[in-house]
Amino acid sequence: MKSSQLKIDGYVFKKIHLESFDCPEPENWNVESSVEVIQRKDDPKSWLIELAVKFTGDKPASPYVGEFQVVGRFHVADELKETAGNNLVNVNGPSILYSAVREVVLHLTSRGPHRPVVLPSVTFIDRKGVPKEPLTDELSRKELQMK
């Protein structure tokens, strides 16, 4: 095992929403996600990643429905080339944040009236090769939320 060339400097949850209903347990959990990746203007090796995750059971009525948003600050190793760094950010960054969401969901639902929810494993490999999203003024606002 060796250290990753993508380091997480921290993350914060912007949204934690979980509802419980008196319904039968589902066989599977449906998960939807969206990812926004922003590279810093003043430090091209630093990135902000925002992950939004929604989940519900696979039946029309579900014992839990949840929606979470998390923002993470990441740094790519200096020796990494731009393409490799972009791929690392776009694939591994959301994966790290998804793991944090999964742990929060498990923790919260373990205190609920139904069985604890372990969200299914997912991959963000389809984001490999995704071009950098344009720099926006949103970066400053999102960074303030990280403090």
C-alpha positions, 0 to 999 in steps of 0.5 A, a space after each residue: 500500500 502507498 499513499 495516494 497522490 490525491 490528498 483530501 484537506 477536509 470536507 463539510 456537509 452542506 445538506 443532510 436530509 433524511 426522512 423515515 416512513 413506516 414502510 416495508 424494507 426494500 430489496 435494494 437502494 436506488 442511488 443518484 449522484 451529481 458531481 461538480 469539480 472546480 480547479 482553483 485559479 491561484 493553485 492549479 493543484 488544488 480542487 473543490 469537489 461537490 457531491 450530491 447524493 439522493 437515495 430511496 428504496 426500490 419500491 414505490 414506498 420506502 422506509 428512508 429517503 435521503 439527500 446529502 451534499 458534501 464539499 471536499 477540498 483536495 490537492 494533487 501531488 506536484 509531480 503528477 501530470 495534468 491529465 493524470 491529476 484530472 483523472 485522479 480528481 474526477 474519479 477518486 475525489 467523488 469516491 472519497 466523498 461518497 464513502 463519507 456520505 455512506 458512513 453518515 447514512 449508516 450512522 444516522 439510520 442505525 438510530 432510526 426505526 428500521 434496519 440501518 442502511 448501507 448504500 451500495 458501492 458505486 464507481 465514478 470511473 465514467 468520469 475519467 477523461 472528463 474535462 475540467 469544469 470552468 472556473 467560477 465565482 462560486 469557488 470563493 463562496 464554496 471555500 467560505 463554507 469549508 472554513 
